[in-house]
Amino acid sequence: MGMKRLADFFRNLAEFDFSPYIAVSFRKCISPQLASLNQENTQAPSILLELFFVWTSKKEYTAFLIDYDDHVMPQVYTCLIAPAVKPAIVSRILDIVDRLLSLSMEEGISDHVVKPRVTTLLHNLAVLIERTKQDASAANPLVQRQINILSGVSRYLTDSKQATMLLTLLSPLLHKPTRLVGEKVEANMLKIVSSLLPLIPALTD
């Protein structure tokens, strides 16, 4: 009940300064639950995951995802690869990433929140896509969302390892017929590939 009430406060008290209360909230309520976050988020989003989602609603709140416990975002991304994870969980985590990418144009958010955890996000998306590739087509709305996420993340990649990982994720889809992938999705993927090539020296020599 306490975590639900906290999330409700953030939703409804837009102008309230929560910062004096965040450290104790982490110490007593949030950090102790992080280790089991992926176990508690396989069927439907938990109250804690919903709180993290609420924190992506305003740029002032996003620092709470990083500043008080650096395990928050890695544990959120780990939920993508929890055993038997349901689409509702994947969708909620993609919501979180979408919001962070939208806010990342604000000063400090991309460097502080997005970039440091890009590799973890890519790795877990790779595992998720590998697990579901037999069942999912590019026309699947959830798969299209994953592709859009990869497109948004691509501008924050900084080295050849990250770029190679992303190209590996996209390669199977690029080899599918356009009628299965869709022209818009295919064009999006080609745009991503062109932006990644300069990061991979072996492909530019």
N, C-alpha and C positions, 0 to 999 in steps of 0.2 A: 504493500500500500504506500509506503514511504517513497519508493522510486517513482511510482505512478504520479503521486502528488507533486514530486519535484519536476517531472516532465510537464505536468499541467501548468505549473508556475511559469516555466520557460515559454510555454505557448501563449499564456494569457497576460503575463506581466511584462510587456515588451520594453518598457522604459526602466524597469527596476535594475539596480546594480547588484548582480549576483556574486561578483568576484570575491567579497569577503567570506562567502560560505562554501566556495568550491573546494578548497583544500581539505576541509573537514569532511565534506561529502565524499571525496575520493578516499580519504583515510578510513572512514567508517563504513561506507556503503558500496562504492564503485570498485576500487582496486581489489578488494577481496573476492569479487565476482568475476574478474576478468579471465582468470585461468580456465573457467568452465564456460565461457561465453559461447564457444563453438558447440559445446554439448547441449546447451540450453536453447540453441537457435538452429533447429533442424526442421521443425514442423511449421511454426509461426513465430514472428518476431517477438522477442522478449521485451519486457518493459525497459531493460537497460539498453538494448539495441535501439528501441524507439527514442530513448533519451538522446543517444548519440545522433540519431536522425534529426531530432529537434535542434540540436546544436549546430547543424549545418544550415539552419534557416537564416542566420544572421552572421555577418563577418565577425562581429564582436564575440560570438560564442565559439567560433571555430578553434580558437587558441586553447579552449578547455580540452579539446581532443588530444592535445600535444603536451601542454605545459605541466600537467600535474601527474601524469603517468605515461611514459613513452611506450607502454604496451597496448594502449587503446587501439590505435589504427591497425597494427599488425594482427591483433586478435579479431578485430572486425573483419579484416580480409581473410583470416583463417576460416571464418564461417562459410566462405564460398566453397570450401573443400571438405566440410564436415561430412561424415558418412551419411548417405541417404538424405542429403539436404534437399528441401522442397523449393520449388520455384518462387514461393512467396518470400523466402529468405534471400535468395539470390536477387530478386527484384528489389527488395528493400536496401540491400547493400549497394546495388547499382544506383539507387536513388541517392544514397549518401555520396557516392563518388560523383554522380552528375552534379549535385549541388556544390561540392567542393570545386569541381572544374569550372562551374559557372562563377563562383566567387574568386577563383584563382587570379582573375584579372586585377583584383584589388591588391594594393601594395602589401607585400609581406606574406600573403597567404600561399602563393605558389612555392616560394622558397622554404617556408616554415612548415607547411602542412602537406603539400602535394609531392614535391620532388623527393624528399628524403625517403618516402615509402613507395615510390614507383616500382622498384624492383620486386618488392613483396607482392604488390598488386598484380604485376605482370605474371609472376610465377604462379600465383593461385588461379588467375584466369586461365593460364595455360593448362593447369591440372583439370579445371572445370571443363574446359572445352574438349580436352582429350577424353574425359569420362563420358561426355554427352554427344560426341561427334557422330556416333552411329544413329542416334535418335533425332538429332536436331538438323533442320535445314536452315539455310540462310534466310528463308522467308519467315521463320519463326520469330515472333516479336522479341522474345528474350535474347535470341542470338543477334538480332539486329541491334538491340541495346548494347550488347557486349562489343559489337563492332564500333558503335558510336563512342563507347567508352575508350576503346583502343585508339580511336582517332583523336579524341581529346587529350589522352595521355601522351600521345606521340610527340607533342611539342615540348614535353618536359624531359625527354630522354637525353642523356648526356654522353653515352659511351657506346662502343660497338657491341658490347655484351647485351645491353638492354635492347638495342636496335635489332640484333640478330634474333633475340627471343621473340620480339614482336613480329618480325617477318616470318618466323617459324609458325606462329599462331595463324597468320593470315594466308600462308601458302596453300593449304588445302582448299580454302574457299576460292582463292584466285583461279584454281584449276577446274572449278565447277562451271558448267554451261551458264551463260547469262540468263537463260530462262529459269534456272533454279535459284540463282543468286539475286537477280534483279539489277537493272542498269544503275539505279541510284546507289545501291550498296556497293556494286563493283567499282563505280567511279570514286566512291569514298575510300575504298581500300587502295585503289591505285594512287590516290592523293597521299595516303599515308606512306605507301612504299616510296614514292618520290621524295618525301621529306626525310626518310630514313637513310637513303643511299649515301649521303655525305658523311654519315657517322660510321660507315663500314668501309675502311680503306681498301680491303680486298676487292670490293665491288667498284671502286672508283679508279683503280690503277689502269 
